[in-house]
Amino acid sequence: MSDRFVCGKNTPHLRNATMPNDPELEHDEQTVSRRTMLAGGAGLAALSATQLVSGCAASSGQAAAVSVAETIRNTPCAPFDSFRDYIEAIEAHGLVLRLPRIDQDAYELAALMYRLTDEYGWYEAPCIIAEEVKIDGKWVTGPVIVNHMGHWFTEAITFGVELVPDDGVATYRKTMKKLEGMLVDGEYPTIAPVEVARDEAACKEFVLLGDDIDLTRFAFIQSNPADSRRYVNTGSSFTYGPVIGKNFGAYRCELRGPRLLGFNPEPNQTAWRTLMAAKERGEKSVRISIALGLDPVIWTISSSRIVNRMSKKQVDELAVAGGMRGKPVKVVRSETNDHMVPASAEMIIEGEVPLDDLMPEGPFGEMYGYLGDKREANFIINVLAVTHRKNPWILNQFTGATRGYATAPTAVLFNTSLRRLVPNLIELHSPVDATGLTYIRIRKTRPGEGLQAGQRLASIIPIFKVVIVVDEDVDVLDTQQVNHAIGSRWMPKTATKIVENVRAMGLDPSRDIDGKVSKIVIDATKQWSEENGPEVFPRLNRALLEELAPESFELVDRKWGGVIKRKTRTFGPVSG
């Protein structure tokens, strides 16, 4: 492989990337996307790199930057028509680490993902594409793709927002601003899906029925050695009920055999309520379709609470996806039921859920980063049909170890809707690498407001377990600033509230036998004199520097910015 620009944490450098010497890895490297990464540069970091080189090196770097920019311009952009188009786009931006082979029998892919988040954090670790994966002693053709929405930049790419070079947080805020502008009366707009003929649907390239079905031959992996089996863990399961209406959501599916899946909708989730309602009506089974490999907007809606399912109103989530995309989702009818599914999906698994035939399922590594419970009796799916693209791309989620979907759409909804309960709410942030924590930023106007705001939200939102309230001068996307506020502004004796005996998240490993937890609200706002704080709270040293010598930062940025500014690390293919 030729030298290429790779921007490290401090300065750009040239690097050769090679795999360790391993005879098993000596084979022809296969390509997956329509384009490979450009030698000499990758993504936006290459654009930044040109600012730090001079002379001949500058000319070379500038040429590479122009070439990269041209590649990005010629790459599919939002709204993406398929999972493949989206992956091509993030790869053009240098956010993909492509590997020829990886041994998941040795849990190499799982360990690699942990190492990458150890090094780069959850918000800057790359997507991984493994062309082939070793499963049960055999090399299985993929690709297997993980962490496809981990990096800050992926949210902007998903929604067509121009990136702020080398600044993930600023880019994320730009994305939130665009999403805020989409809202109509506190909800995202809708555009109804459009049905296409089956011969126009990529997901119908191959149709498998009966004994031709064997899900075990596809590159579904066992993520962790303590998991019960291999899992189909990024499927969007389509269900329907006369009261609830249409729904699709991401629920883990245990791969029990060629035509048998375990199915785990958690109690009170929409699919669970749909199945239980059908059972109460006396039905014996429910038909289901599971779509895999979806465009990033559909996947995000499937994985998060963008649609309010607690209201009585029926909502077509594919119409919401169309509204957020700005163009309708193309759908096609399933082979064995009436579910309309995304036509561009990599694979559709169709089946029947018998309501009285349950089996053990799990354990499985879950969202809190702990091994989830084994379910002694859980739903199953008898698979009736599988349709798929040629060489379907398999997405795997290392649940509890990576970001799984775009969080900005939900954050925008929370910021907007929760102001009815907390009028002076500015924004909140629930860091995905610390499930259970939530930071709330308010414009404090009276004593006691911090504790009151935190208690209101902790009492009604199960995942808000440790709630930290801060002043408007604290950036909730910057954990360092939040920690500094806790250490310097919080008075544990008077600015703490314990909320007892409230409903826990179903997967919270600390919940009690009744499914309840206690919560804590930490008021890390400046304590006023009425709250036993000082008469005058001291000013921050940095704030005084910015106020009294505002030109100092401009001077440093101009003189030393190229040396000190942290660059976005980019990735590319690794040769075998």
C-alpha positions as CSV (number, residue, x, y, z in Angstrom):
1,M,0.0,0.0,0.0
2,S,1.3,3.4,-0.9
3,D,2.0,6.2,1.6
4,R,-0.9,8.4,2.5
5,F,-1.6,11.4,4.7
6,V,-3.0,10.4,8.1
7,C,-3.7,13.2,10.6
8,G,-2.8,12.2,14.1
9,K,-3.7,13.8,17.4
10,N,-1.2,16.6,17.0
11,T,0.3,16.9,13.5
12,P,-0.1,15.1,10.2
13,H,2.4,12.5,9.2
14,L,3.0,9.9,6.6
15,R,2.5,6.3,7.5
16,N,2.4,2.9,6.0
17,A,-0.3,0.6,7.3
18,T,0.3,-3.1,7.1
19,M,-1.1,-6.1,8.8
20,P,1.0,-8.4,11.0
21,N,2.7,-11.3,9.3
22,D,0.1,-14.0,9.2
23,P,-0.1,-16.7,6.5
24,E,-3.9,-16.7,6.8
25,L,-4.0,-13.1,5.7
26,E,-2.1,-13.6,2.5
27,H,-4.9,-13.4,0.0
28,D,-6.2,-11.1,-2.6
29,E,-7.9,-8.1,-1.0
30,Q,-11.5,-7.6,-2.1
31,T,-13.1,-4.2,-2.5
32,V,-16.5,-3.5,-1.0
33,S,-17.5,0.1,-2.0
34,R,-17.5,1.7,-5.4
35,R,-14.4,3.6,-4.5
36,T,-11.3,3.0,-2.4
37,M,-9.6,5.6,-0.3
38,L,-7.3,7.9,-2.2
39,A,-3.6,7.4,-1.6
40,G,-2.0,10.6,-0.3
41,G,-5.0,11.7,1.8
42,A,-8.3,10.9,3.3
43,G,-11.3,13.1,4.1
44,L,-11.3,16.4,5.7
45,A,-8.1,15.8,7.7
46,A,-6.2,16.0,4.5
47,L,-7.6,19.4,3.9
48,S,-6.4,20.5,7.3
49,A,-3.0,18.9,6.7
50,T,-2.2,21.3,3.9
51,Q,-2.2,24.2,6.3
52,L,0.9,22.7,8.0
53,V,3.2,22.0,5.1
54,S,5.3,24.3,3.0
55,G,7.3,24.3,-0.3
56,C,7.1,21.1,-2.3
57,A,5.4,19.4,0.5
58,A,2.7,22.1,0.5
59,S,2.2,21.6,-3.2
60,S,1.8,17.8,-2.7
61,G,-0.5,18.3,0.2
62,Q,-2.6,20.8,-1.6
63,A,-2.9,18.4,-4.6
64,A,-4.0,15.6,-2.3
65,A,-6.5,17.9,-0.6
66,V,-8.0,18.9,-4.0
67,S,-8.2,15.3,-5.0
68,V,-9.9,14.3,-1.7
69,A,-12.4,17.2,-2.1
70,E,-13.2,16.0,-5.6
71,T,-13.8,12.5,-4.3
72,I,-16.2,13.8,-1.6
73,R,-18.1,15.9,-4.2
74,N,-18.5,12.8,-6.4
75,T,-19.6,10.6,-3.5
76,P,-23.3,10.1,-2.7
77,C,-24.7,12.7,-0.2
78,A,-27.7,13.1,2.0
79,P,-30.4,12.1,1.7
80,F,-28.9,8.7,1.2
81,D,-30.9,6.1,-0.8
82,S,-29.2,3.1,0.7
83,F,-26.9,1.9,3.5
84,R,-24.2,1.4,0.8
85,D,-24.3,5.0,-0.3
86,Y,-24.0,6.2,3.3
87,I,-21.0,4.0,3.9
88,E,-19.3,5.2,0.7
89,A,-19.8,8.8,2.0
90,I,-18.3,8.3,5.4
91,E,-15.4,6.4,3.8
92,A,-14.7,9.3,1.5
93,H,-14.4,11.4,4.6
94,G,-11.8,9.1,6.1
95,L,-14.1,7.7,8.8
96,V,-13.7,4.0,7.9
97,L,-11.0,1.5,8.8
98,R,-11.2,-1.3,6.1
99,L,-9.7,-4.7,6.9
100,P,-9.3,-7.7,4.6
101,R,-9.9,-10.4,7.2
102,I,-10.6,-10.6,10.9
103,D,-10.9,-13.7,13.2
104,Q,-14.1,-13.4,15.3
105,D,-13.6,-16.9,16.6
106,A,-10.8,-15.3,18.6
107,Y,-13.1,-12.2,19.2
108,E,-10.7,-10.1,17.3
109,L,-13.3,-7.7,16.0
110,A,-14.8,-7.1,19.4
111,A,-11.3,-6.5,21.0
112,L,-10.4,-4.1,18.1
113,M,-13.5,-2.1,18.6
114,Y,-12.7,-1.7,22.3
115,R,-9.1,-0.7,21.5
116,L,-10.3,1.9,19.1
117,T,-12.7,3.5,21.6
118,D,-10.0,3.3,24.2
119,E,-7.7,5.3,21.9
120,Y,-10.2,7.7,20.2
121,G,-13.3,7.7,22.4
122,W,-16.8,6.8,21.5
123,Y,-17.3,10.0,19.5
124,E,-14.2,9.7,17.2
125,A,-13.5,6.0,16.8
126,P,-13.9,4.9,13.1
127,C,-16.3,2.6,11.5
128,I,-14.8,-0.8,10.7
129,I,-15.4,-2.8,7.5
130,A,-14.2,-6.4,7.6
131,E,-14.3,-8.0,4.2
132,E,-14.2,-11.6,5.6
133,V,-14.8,-12.8,9.1
134,K,-13.9,-16.1,10.6
135,I,-17.0,-17.7,12.2
136,D,-17.2,-21.2,13.6
137,G,-13.9,-22.1,11.9
138,K,-14.8,-20.9,8.4
139,W,-14.0,-17.7,6.6
140,V,-17.3,-16.1,5.7
141,T,-17.6,-13.4,3.1
142,G,-19.0,-10.2,4.4
143,P,-18.5,-7.4,4.7
144,V,-19.3,-7.0,8.3
145,I,-19.6,-3.4,9.3
146,V,-19.5,-2.0,12.9
147,N,-19.7,1.4,14.5
148,H,-21.1,3.1,11.4
149,M,-22.5,6.0,13.3
150,G,-19.9,6.4,16.0
151,H,-18.1,9.6,14.9
152,W,-19.4,13.1,15.6
153,F,-19.2,13.8,11.9
154,T,-21.6,11.0,10.9
155,E,-24.6,12.9,12.1
156,A,-23.8,15.9,9.9
157,I,-23.1,13.6,6.9
158,T,-26.5,11.9,7.5
159,F,-28.4,15.1,7.4
160,G,-26.4,17.0,4.8
161,V,-24.7,19.5,7.1
162,E,-21.3,20.9,6.1
163,L,-18.6,19.7,8.5
164,V,-16.6,22.0,10.7
165,P,-13.0,20.7,10.0
166,D,-11.4,19.1,13.1
167,D,-14.3,20.1,15.4
168,G,-16.8,17.3,16.0
169,V,-18.8,19.2,18.7
170,A,-19.2,22.3,16.5
171,T,-20.3,20.1,13.7
172,Y,-22.8,18.3,16.0
173,R,-24.3,21.6,17.0
174,K,-24.7,22.7,13.4
175,T,-26.6,19.4,12.8
176,M,-28.8,20.1,15.8
177,K,-29.6,23.6,14.5
178,K,-30.7,22.1,11.1
179,L,-32.9,19.6,12.9
180,E,-34.5,22.2,15.1
181,G,-35.5,24.1,11.9
182,M,-37.3,20.9,10.7
183,L,-39.7,20.8,13.6
184,V,-43.3,21.6,13.1
185,D,-45.2,22.0,16.3
186,G,-42.5,20.0,18.1
187,E,-42.5,17.1,15.7
188,Y,-40.6,16.2,12.6
189,P,-42.4,16.5,9.3
190,T,-43.7,13.6,7.3
191,I,-43.6,12.5,3.7
192,A,-45.5,9.3,2.9
193,P,-43.5,6.4,1.5
194,V,-43.8,5.4,-2.1
195,E,-44.4,1.8,-3.2
196,V,-42.2,0.4,-6.0
197,A,-42.4,-2.8,-8.0
198,R,-40.5,-5.7,-6.7
199,D,-38.2,-5.7,-9.7
200,E,-37.1,-2.2,-8.7
201,A,-36.4,-3.3,-5.1
202,A,-32.7,-4.1,-4.4
203,C,-33.8,-6.2,-1.4
204,K,-35.5,-8.6,-3.8
205,E,-32.5,-9.6,-5.9
206,F,-32.6,-13.0,-4.2
207,V,-35.6,-14.7,-2.7
208,L,-35.2,-17.7,-0.4
209,L,-38.1,-19.8,0.7
210,G,-38.5,-23.1,2.7
211,D,-35.4,-25.3,2.8
212,D,-33.4,-22.8,0.8
213,I,-33.3,-20.5,3.9
214,D,-30.2,-20.8,6.0
215,L,-29.4,-17.7,8.1
216,T,-26.4,-19.3,9.6
217,R,-24.4,-19.0,6.3
218,F,-24.5,-15.2,6.5
219,A,-21.9,-13.2,8.4
220,F,-23.8,-12.7,11.6
221,I,-21.4,-12.9,14.5
222,Q,-21.3,-13.6,18.2
223,S,-20.1,-10.3,19.6
224,N,-18.8,-11.4,22.9
225,P,-17.8,-14.8,24.3
226,A,-20.4,-14.6,27.1
227,D,-23.3,-14.1,24.6
228,S,-25.5,-17.2,24.2
229,R,-25.1,-17.4,20.4
230,R,-24.6,-15.4,17.2
231,Y,-27.1,-12.5,17.0
232,V,-28.9,-10.6,14.3
233,N,-28.7,-7.4,16.4
234,T,-29.3,-4.6,13.9
235,G,-32.6,-5.6,12.4
236,S,-35.6,-3.2,12.3
237,S,-38.6,-5.3,13.1
238,F,-41.9,-4.3,11.4
239,T,-45.1,-5.2,13.3
240,Y,-48.7,-4.0,13.1
241,G,-51.7,-3.9,15.5
242,P,-55.1,-2.4,15.0
243,V,-54.7,0.0,17.9
244,I,-51.0,0.7,17.9
245,G,-50.7,0.7,14.1
246,K,-47.5,0.3,12.2
247,N,-44.2,0.1,14.0
248,F,-40.6,-0.8,13.4
249,G,-38.0,-0.9,16.0
250,A,-34.5,-2.5,16.7
251,Y,-34.8,-5.6,18.8
252,R,-32.1,-8.2,19.3
253,C,-32.7,-11.6,17.6
254,E,-30.8,-14.7,18.7
255,L,-29.7,-16.9,15.8
256,R,-30.9,-20.3,16.9
257,G,-30.9,-22.1,13.6
258,P,-31.2,-21.8,9.8
259,R,-34.9,-20.8,10.1
260,L,-35.3,-19.9,13.8
261,L,-34.6,-16.7,15.7
262,G,-35.1,-15.7,19.3
263,F,-36.9,-12.4,19.6
264,N,-36.5,-9.9,22.5
265,P,-38.7,-6.9,22.6
266,E,-38.5,-5.5,26.2
267,P,-41.7,-5.2,28.2
268,N,-43.6,-2.0,27.3
269,Q,-41.7,-1.5,24.1
270,T,-43.9,-1.1,21.1
271,A,-43.4,-4.6,19.6
272,W,-43.9,-6.2,23.0
273,R,-47.2,-4.3,23.4
274,T,-48.2,-5.3,19.9
275,L,-47.6,-8.9,20.6
276,M,-49.4,-8.9,24.0
277,A,-52.4,-7.1,22.5
278,A,-52.7,-9.7,19.8
279,K,-52.5,-12.4,22.4
280,E,-55.3,-10.7,24.4
281,R,-57.4,-10.7,21.2
282,G,-57.0,-14.4,21.0
283,E,-54.6,-14.5,18.1
284,K,-52.1,-17.3,18.0
285,S,-49.3,-15.7,16.0
286,V,-48.2,-12.4,14.5
287,R,-46.4,-11.9,11.2
288,I,-43.2,-9.9,11.2
289,S,-40.6,-8.6,8.7
290,I,-37.1,-7.6,9.8
291,A,-35.2,-5.2,7.6
292,L,-31.4,-5.1,7.8
293,G,-28.9,-2.6,6.3
294,L,-30.9,0.6,6.2
295,D,-30.2,4.1,5.3
296,P,-29.0,6.1,8.4
297,V,-32.2,8.1,8.9
298,I,-34.5,5.0,8.9
299,W,-32.0,3.2,11.2
300,T,-31.9,6.1,13.6
301,I,-35.7,6.2,13.9
302,S,-35.8,2.5,14.4
303,S,-33.2,2.7,17.2
304,S,-34.5,5.7,19.2
305,R,-37.6,7.4,20.4
306,I,-38.1,10.0,17.7
307,V,-41.8,9.1,17.4
308,N,-44.0,9.4,20.5
309,R,-45.4,6.0,20.9
310,M,-47.1,6.8,24.2
311,S,-49.8,8.8,22.5
312,K,-53.0,7.3,21.1
313,K,-52.2,8.6,17.6
314,Q,-51.0,6.1,15.0
315,V,-47.8,7.2,13.2
316,D,-46.2,5.8,10.1
317,E,-42.5,6.0,11.1
318,L,-41.4,5.5,7.4
319,A,-43.3,8.8,6.7
320,V,-41.3,10.5,9.5
321,A,-38.1,9.1,7.8
322,G,-39.3,10.6,4.5
323,G,-39.9,14.0,6.2
324,M,-36.5,14.0,7.8
325,R,-34.9,13.0,4.5
326,G,-36.8,15.5,2.5
327,K,-37.9,12.7,0.0
328,P,-40.1,9.7,0.3
329,V,-38.8,6.3,1.3
330,K,-39.2,3.7,-1.4
331,V,-41.0,0.6,-0.1
332,V,-41.9,-2.8,-1.3
333,R,-44.4,-5.4,-0.1
334,S,-43.0,-8.4,1.9
335,E,-43.3,-11.9,0.3
336,T,-45.4,-13.5,3.1
337,N,-47.2,-10.6,4.8
338,D,-48.4,-7.1,4.1
339,H,-45.6,-5.2,5.8
340,M,-44.1,-2.5,3.5
341,V,-40.4,-2.5,3.9
342,P,-37.5,-0.3,2.6
343,A,-36.8,-1.4,-0.9
344,S,-33.1,-0.5,-0.6
345,A,-32.5,-2.7,2.5
346,E,-29.6,-5.2,2.4
347,M,-31.9,-8.1,3.6
348,I,-35.4,-8.7,4.7
349,I,-36.2,-11.6,7.1
350,E,-39.9,-12.5,7.2
351,G,-41.5,-14.8,9.8
352,E,-44.2,-15.7,12.2
353,V,-44.1,-15.1,16.0
354,P,-46.1,-17.8,17.8
355,L,-47.6,-16.2,20.9
356,D,-47.7,-19.3,23.0
357,D,-44.4,-21.0,22.0
358,L,-41.6,-19.5,24.0
359,M,-37.9,-20.5,24.4
360,P,-34.9,-19.4,26.5
361,E,-33.0,-16.5,25.0
362,G,-29.7,-14.7,25.9
363,P,-27.7,-13.7,27.8
364,F,-26.4,-10.8,25.6
365,G,-24.1,-7.9,26.2
366,E,-26.4,-4.9,26.5
367,M,-26.5,-1.1,26.3
368,Y,-25.2,-0.4,29.8
369,G,-22.0,-2.3,29.0
370,Y,-22.9,-5.3,31.1
371,L,-24.1,-8.8,30.2
372,G,-27.9,-8.8,30.1
373,D,-30.1,-11.4,31.7
374,K,-30.8,-14.7,30.3
375,R,-34.6,-14.9,29.5
376,E,-36.0,-18.2,30.5
377,A,-39.0,-17.7,28.2
378,N,-38.9,-15.3,25.3
379,F,-40.6,-15.0,21.9
380,I,-39.2,-16.8,18.8
381,I,-39.6,-16.2,15.1
382,N,-40.2,-19.0,12.6
383,V,-38.6,-17.7,9.5
384,L,-40.7,-18.1,6.3
385,A,-38.7,-16.1,3.7
386,V,-35.5,-14.2,3.3
387,T,-34.9,-11.7,0.5
388,H,-31.6,-9.9,0.0
389,R,-29.2,-8.1,-2.2
390,K,-26.3,-9.9,-3.9
391,N,-23.6,-10.3,-1.2
392,P,-25.5,-8.5,1.5
393,W,-23.6,-6.2,3.8
394,I,-24.1,-7.1,7.5
395,L,-24.2,-4.4,10.1
396,N,-23.3,-5.5,13.7
397,Q,-23.7,-3.4,16.8
398,F,-21.4,-3.8,19.7
399,T,-24.1,-2.8,22.1
400,G,-22.8,-0.9,25.2
401,A,-19.4,-0.4,23.5
402,T,-20.1,2.1,20.7
403,R,-22.6,4.7,19.6
404,G,-25.3,3.0,17.6
405,Y,-27.2,5.7,15.9
406,A,-27.5,9.5,15.4
407,T,-28.4,11.1,18.7
408,A,-29.0,14.7,17.6
409,P,-32.6,14.1,16.4
410,T,-33.7,12.8,19.9
411,A,-31.7,15.5,21.7
412,V,-33.5,18.2,19.7
413,L,-36.9,16.7,20.5
414,F,-36.0,16.5,24.2
415,N,-34.6,20.1,24.3
416,T,-37.9,21.3,22.7
417,S,-40.5,19.3,24.5
418,L,-39.0,19.3,28.0
419,R,-39.1,23.1,28.1
420,R,-42.7,22.8,28.9
421,L,-41.6,21.2,32.2
422,V,-38.5,23.3,32.7
423,P,-39.0,26.7,31.1
424,N,-35.4,27.8,31.5
425,L,-33.9,24.7,30.0
426,I,-31.3,25.5,27.4
427,E,-30.2,22.0,26.4
428,L,-29.5,18.6,27.8
429,H,-27.0,15.9,26.9
430,S,-26.9,12.2,27.8
431,P,-23.4,10.9,27.0
432,V,-23.7,7.5,25.2
433,D,-20.5,6.3,26.8
434,A,-22.0,6.7,30.3
435,T,-25.6,5.4,30.0
436,G,-27.6,6.7,32.9
437,L,-25.9,10.1,33.2
438,T,-27.6,13.3,31.9
439,Y,-26.4,16.8,32.0
440,I,-28.9,19.6,32.1
441,R,-28.0,23.2,31.2
442,I,-30.4,25.9,32.5
443,R,-30.6,29.7,32.6
444,K,-31.0,30.0,36.4
445,T,-33.2,32.8,37.6
446,R,-34.1,31.9,41.2
447,P,-32.8,29.9,44.2
448,G,-33.7,26.2,44.1
449,E,-34.3,26.1,40.4
450,G,-31.5,23.7,39.7
451,L,-32.7,21.0,42.0
452,Q,-36.3,21.5,40.9
453,A,-35.4,21.1,37.2
454,G,-33.4,18.0,37.8
455,Q,-36.0,16.4,40.0
456,R,-38.8,17.0,37.5
457,L,-36.9,15.3,34.7
458,A,-35.4,12.4,36.7
459,S,-38.9,11.6,38.0
460,I,-40.4,11.0,34.5
461,I,-37.6,9.8,32.3
462,P,-36.3,6.3,33.3
463,I,-32.8,6.6,31.7
464,F,-32.1,9.9,33.7
465,K,-30.5,8.2,36.7
466,V,-27.7,10.6,37.6
467,V,-28.8,14.1,36.7
468,I,-26.3,16.9,36.8
469,V,-27.7,20.5,36.4
470,V,-25.3,23.2,35.4
471,D,-25.4,27.0,34.6
472,E,-25.6,28.4,31.1
473,D,-21.8,29.1,31.0
474,V,-21.1,25.3,31.0
475,D,-21.0,23.4,27.8
476,V,-22.8,20.1,28.4
477,L,-21.1,18.5,25.4
478,D,-17.7,19.0,27.2
479,T,-17.4,16.5,30.1
480,Q,-14.4,18.4,31.4
481,Q,-16.5,21.5,31.9
482,V,-19.2,19.6,33.6
483,N,-16.8,17.9,36.0
484,H,-15.2,21.2,36.8
485,A,-18.7,22.6,37.7
486,I,-19.3,19.6,40.0
487,G,-16.0,20.0,41.7
488,S,-16.2,23.8,42.2
489,R,-20.0,24.7,42.4
490,W,-21.8,21.7,43.9
491,M,-22.6,21.7,47.7
492,P,-23.4,18.1,48.5
493,K,-25.2,18.8,51.7
494,T,-27.7,21.3,50.3
495,A,-27.6,20.9,46.5
496,T,-28.5,17.2,46.3
497,K,-31.8,15.4,45.9
498,I,-32.3,11.6,46.1
499,V,-35.4,10.4,44.1
500,E,-36.5,7.0,45.5
501,N,-38.5,4.1,44.2
502,V,-38.8,5.1,40.5
503,R,-39.1,2.9,37.5
504,A,-35.8,1.8,36.1
505,M,-34.7,1.1,32.6
506,G,-35.3,-2.5,31.9
507,L,-31.7,-3.2,31.2
508,D,-30.2,-1.2,34.1
509,P,-28.0,-3.8,35.9
510,S,-28.6,-2.0,39.3
511,R,-32.4,-2.2,39.3
512,D,-34.0,-4.0,42.3
513,I,-36.2,-7.1,42.2
514,D,-39.3,-4.9,41.5
515,G,-37.6,-3.1,38.6
516,K,-37.1,0.1,40.6
517,V,-34.0,2.3,41.2
518,S,-33.2,5.4,43.2
519,K,-31.8,8.4,41.4
520,I,-29.7,11.4,42.3
521,V,-29.9,15.0,41.2
522,I,-26.8,17.1,41.6
523,D,-27.2,20.9,41.4
524,A,-23.8,22.0,40.1
525,T,-25.0,25.5,39.4
526,K,-23.5,28.4,41.2
527,Q,-25.1,28.4,44.6
528,W,-26.7,31.7,45.5
529,S,-26.6,33.3,48.9
530,E,-30.2,32.1,49.5
531,E,-28.9,28.6,48.9
532,N,-26.1,29.0,51.5
533,G,-23.6,30.0,48.7
534,P,-21.3,33.0,48.8
535,E,-22.6,36.5,48.5
536,V,-20.5,36.9,45.4
537,F,-19.4,33.9,43.4
538,P,-15.8,34.3,42.1
539,R,-15.2,34.7,38.4
540,L,-13.5,32.0,36.3
541,N,-9.9,32.8,35.5
542,R,-10.4,31.9,31.8
543,A,-13.5,34.2,31.6
544,L,-11.5,37.1,33.0
545,L,-8.7,36.4,30.5
546,E,-11.2,36.4,27.6
547,E,-12.7,39.6,28.9
548,L,-9.6,41.6,29.9
549,A,-7.3,40.4,27.1
550,P,-9.5,39.3,24.3
551,E,-6.8,39.6,21.7
552,S,-4.6,37.0,23.5
553,F,-6.5,34.0,22.0
554,E,-6.6,35.5,18.6
555,L,-2.8,36.0,18.8
556,V,-2.2,32.4,19.8
557,D,-4.6,31.0,17.2
558,R,-2.9,33.0,14.5
559,K,0.7,32.3,15.6
560,W,0.5,28.8,17.0
561,G,-2.9,27.3,15.8
562,G,-1.3,25.2,13.2
563,V,1.0,23.6,15.7
564,I,-1.4,23.0,18.6
565,K,-4.7,22.4,17.0
566,R,-5.8,18.8,17.3
567,K,-6.5,17.1,14.0
568,T,-9.3,14.7,13.2
569,R,-7.7,11.2,12.8
570,T,-8.7,9.6,9.5
571,F,-8.6,6.0,8.5
572,G,-8.5,3.9,5.3
573,P,-7.9,0.4,4.0
574,V,-5.3,-1.8,5.6
575,S,-3.5,-4.1,3.2
576,G,-3.4,-7.8,3.7
